[in-house]
Amino acid sequence: MLLNYRLPREPSTPRITVWRKLKRLGVAQLGDGLVALPADARTQEQLEWVAEDIAEAGGSSTLWRARLTSRSQERALIRGMVDARAAEYRAITERATVAGSRDSERLRTLRTLRGELRKIRRRDFFPPPEWDQARAAVQALTAGANRDRSTEVGS
């Protein structure tokens, strides 16, 4: 799915709001005002909602169902989306690995990372190997927090 859109420069709030929504959806930014998502009913509906927001903000948009003409272009587009999610998963893995030693700090970090992992997963259309690593790091942090709590209860 391609969404081509234009929004007035001022006020800037609607532009920022649309940009944040598109980022949460995990779009591939193809150009200024041109984004792409894999075509399915869910992504079409999500982009239709964004298109309505754009119209309400005084902008214009066109939603297209498109197909790339070459496999290499398709692979490059997918690679860009995979690389973006992989970087996010690596950041989760790093944060889980260096989580604080204090139990309260570790639990707070754990809650945050679980939420972030769910958000990333919702916009991850082509899961990279880093997904498994991030999930394992968060699970290891969970196991450590559970061990700490059971030790405190037994003391």
Secondary structure, DSSP 8 states (H G I E B T S, - for coil): -EEEEE--SSSSHHHHHHHHHHHHHT-EEEETTEEE---SHHHHHHHHHHHHHHHHTT-EEEEE----S-HHHHHHHHHHHHHHHHHHHHHHHHHHHT--SSHHHHHHHHHHHHHHHHHHHHT-SS--HHHHHHHHHHHHHHHHHHHHHHHHHH-
